């Protein structure tokens, strides 16, 4: 009789396919570690969105659905409700970019939080549309030069960038909302902690949980990986403050 053993981790031994210096690989690694530590492997459904995040299935050995652009929260909502209707206990999370979550999919994202859908969302904020050429996105900062804002984002013309974690925290159905980053060891440890807190809120049935991760995009920022992390530390983390904006698990 042949005996099959369960792998120790859901992380696949996959080739790194992101741009050099991109933080997607580290964010996915931390997510995998949290799923392993919470023993969620056999009950997890991941929803990947369009964009750089679409490659999630290459790195995590869990059931994964690819959603249309901007519809990850809606797909996750439908899956979670379908499981619940069948009395199945399943953990459902999405892995999205800021353009997908906060622009194209803002309606789905915001109303999922307002309804208090018991799902978790990880949003990678690299302040542009990374996969399609570095266009201006909903989180592009004032003055940021992109392929569609060659003179820089102008607040009088383009408006202000959205602060997703703060907006989601205002929704009454939100159980947890935080922003973190990955530019040094301290913040890497903190990011993993916040992902675990968000996932734990779903396991407790508390409602919508959200983690925004400030991430580097050296290719489209036209910076070295080192300088891209310095940009996050010295510039972006001041525009987008790191912290927890809502956590009802401690109420």
URKACOR-V165239 format. One record per residue. N is the residue number from 1. RES is the residue in one small letter. NEAR is the number of other ideal C-beta (glycine too) atoms within 10 Angstrom. Layout:
n/res/near
N/RES/NEAR
N/RES/NEAR
This chain:
n/res/near
1/x/2
2/x/3
3/x/4
4/x/5
5/x/5
6/x/7
7/x/12
8/x/7
9/x/15
10/x/19
11/x/17
12/x/15
13/x/8
14/x/14
15/x/7
16/x/11
17/x/12
18/x/18
19/x/16
20/x/9
21/x/18
22/x/22
23/x/25
24/x/27
25/x/15
26/x/17
27/x/24
28/x/23
29/x/16
30/x/23
31/x/27
32/x/19
33/x/16
34/x/22
35/x/25
36/x/15
37/x/11
38/x/15
39/x/8
40/x/18
41/x/18
42/x/11
43/x/17
44/x/19
45/x/19
46/x/23
47/x/28
48/x/22
49/x/30
50/x/21
51/x/26
52/x/25
53/x/25
54/x/19
55/x/18
56/x/23
57/x/17
58/x/14
59/x/23
60/x/23
61/x/17
62/x/19
63/x/16
64/x/17
65/x/17
66/x/16
67/x/23
68/x/13
69/x/16
70/x/22
71/x/21
72/x/33
73/x/29
74/x/20
75/x/21
76/x/27
77/x/22
78/x/16
79/x/19
80/x/22
81/x/14
82/x/12
83/x/16
84/x/13
85/x/8
86/x/8
87/x/6
88/x/10
89/x/8
90/x/16
91/x/22
92/x/27
93/x/27
94/x/33
95/x/30
96/x/32
97/x/31
98/x/27
99/x/32
100/x/33
101/x/33
102/x/25
103/x/18
104/x/22
105/x/25
106/x/18
107/x/12
108/x/21
109/x/29
110/x/18
111/x/15
112/x/27
113/x/26
114/x/15
115/x/14
116/x/15
117/x/24
118/x/24
119/x/26
120/x/25
121/x/28
122/x/27
123/x/28
124/x/28
125/x/29
126/x/30
127/x/29
128/x/29
129/x/26
130/x/26
131/x/17
132/x/13
133/x/12
134/x/21
135/x/15
136/x/23
137/x/27
138/x/22
139/x/26
140/x/25
141/x/17
142/x/13
143/x/11
144/x/19
145/x/16
146/x/19
147/x/13
148/x/15
149/x/18
150/x/8
151/x/8
152/x/14
153/x/21
154/x/11
155/x/10
156/x/5
157/x/8
158/x/15
159/x/11
160/x/10
161/x/22
162/x/18
163/x/19
164/x/25
165/x/25
166/x/16
167/x/18
168/x/30
169/x/19
170/x/13
171/x/21
172/x/10
173/x/16
174/x/26
175/x/26
176/x/27
177/x/28
178/x/25
179/x/26
180/x/24
181/x/24
182/x/22
183/x/21
184/x/12
185/x/8
186/x/9
187/x/19
188/x/18
189/x/11
190/x/18
191/x/26
192/x/20
193/x/14
194/x/26
195/x/24
196/x/18
197/x/19
198/x/24
199/x/24
200/x/17
201/x/23
202/x/22
203/x/15
204/x/13
205/x/8
206/x/19
207/x/20
208/x/29
209/x/33
210/x/32
211/x/28
212/x/28
213/x/26
214/x/26
215/x/26
216/x/29
217/x/26
218/x/20
219/x/19
220/x/21
221/x/21
222/x/11
223/x/16
224/x/13
225/x/15
226/x/12
227/x/13
228/x/24
229/x/21
230/x/14
231/x/20
232/x/25
233/x/15
234/x/10
235/x/12
236/x/23
237/x/17
238/x/10
239/x/13
240/x/22
241/x/12
242/x/19
243/x/13
244/x/17
245/x/20
246/x/20
247/x/19
248/x/13
249/x/14
250/x/7
251/x/7
